[in-house]
Amino acid sequence: MLKNIKIGCASTATKYGTRLDTAIVKLEKNAIWSGLFTSNKFKSAPVEICLEKINKNISEPKVLMINAGNANAATGKRGKKDSENLIEEVSSLLDVSGDNILPFSTGVVGELLDTTKLSQAFKRCTDQLGKNSWKDFANAIMTTDTKHKIVKREFALGNQKVNVIGVAKGVGMIEPNMATTLSFVFTDLKLSKIQLKKLHKDICDHTFNAISIDGDQSPSDSSIFATTSEKKSDIKKYHKKIKNNFLEVFRELAEKLVLDGEGATKLIKIRVSGLSSYRASKKVALKVANSPLVKTAAYGEDPNWGRIITAAGNAGVNEFDMKKLSLKIGNYPVLINGNLSLKYSEAKGKKEFRKKIINIEIKFGKAKQSALVMTSDLSPEYISINSDYRS
């Protein structure tokens, strides 16, 4: 589907047994990439290295190297040196400049990498280049994910077909504020570095930046958007179509992340509109999304809409006006301009809360600005998973 990209995967035979847990992705020399990383002040060693290298512009093959099971975070100078040494080894094996190799680690915080096992695994990854599939890659980057996350899309621009493939992982410690735990999206559409970076930032703001599982942000959050620059097109002429198609890929990946949230049984979509800015709308939506009371009500399939508007009113947005607030659960109006709707009933609310996907709409007026935030419910399994995550 995408030429000039080779994937190699292997197992360290450590934390996950014989399951694939390391991957190398090689992009040929015309490739361009954009990276967005955690805004958490506490950053993992690989993120620090990526931030140093991502904007270097060397016209030769580019390489992504990923390991799952260990985040290499809070490991000090030793952790950074370990990543750098592994980069040097891969650089030598592939004859690619170390400045064009980006490392990614995800998993437990505060443990040093098993560099011996990783060195052996990355060597096997290089031997496997071109032999592994996108599904192998998606599986190799998982930690507590219960399923791999991959999205493929093809769309037409004039007489040519454009291909997009996205892979992501992450189920907990997610409120990215930049991207998500780990995500990699690739296309063969030719874009300039400026075009790619702008599209990446704009799209992430409305997708990965608009999801929250638990309100916590990982020190490893990284999003890469890369083009193999194979297919030229009139970007200005097709800008809206290009952006919308990329947006759909990122959004579908984001939905998969939320649906696989630790212990999740529901995907909750919260749209807030009618405020003067996207920022204010998103602030309200995130407050509702991160409310443990709203999330537990969703798990219990209890349409307790009082919890929804209470969380919205606690977002610290000065424009909040109860007299203008309208609330819908699914297609059913609950409140209209602060007054109870005569068409709403508890039975209708329960019907919506029994669904796998719950849609909540909060409206404050006629302003066109709106924000969509996605979250999951909060279940007993979430507590179970996170109470013994390191064991």
CORURVEN-V155154 format. One line per field, one symbol per residue. ss: DSSP state (H for helix, E for strand, C for the rest). phi: phi as a letter, one per 30 degrees, with the letter a starting at -180 (. if undefined). Layout:
ss->???
phi->???
This chain:
ss->CCCCEEEEEECCCCCCCCCCCEEEEEECCCCEEEEEECCCCCCCHHHHHHHHHCCCCCCCCEEEEEEEEECCCCCHHHHHHHHHHHHHHHHHHHCCCHHHEEEEEEEECCCCCCHHHHHHHHHHHHHHCCCCCHHHHHHHCCCCCCCCEEEEEEEEECCEEEEEEEEEECCCCCCCCCCCCEEEEEEEECCCHHHHHHHHHHHHHHCHHHEECCCCCCCCCEEEEEEEEEECCCCCCCHHHHHHHHHHHHHHHHHHHHHCCCCCCCEEEEEEEECCCHHHHHHHHHHHHCCHHHHHHHHCCCCCHHHHHHHHHCCCCCCCCHHHCEEEECCEEEEECCEECCCCCHHHHHHHHCCCEEEEEEECCCEEEEEEEEEECCCHHHHHHHHCCCC
phi->.bdibccbbacdhcecicdebbabcccddddbbbbbbecdddcddddededdcecdccdaecbcbbbcjbdhbiciddddddddddddddeddchbeedcbccbbbkdcjbdddddddedddddddddejcccddeddddcdcdecadbbbbbbbcbicccccbbbbbbkbbhbaeiaaaebbbbbbcddbdddddddeeddddecbddcbacbiccddcebbcbbbdhccdaddddcedddddddeddddddddddddceeidbbccccccbjcdbddddddddddddcdeddddddddhcdddddddddddcdicddebddcdbbbciccdcbbhicddddcbeddddedddddcccbbcbclceddabcbcbbdccededddddbedc
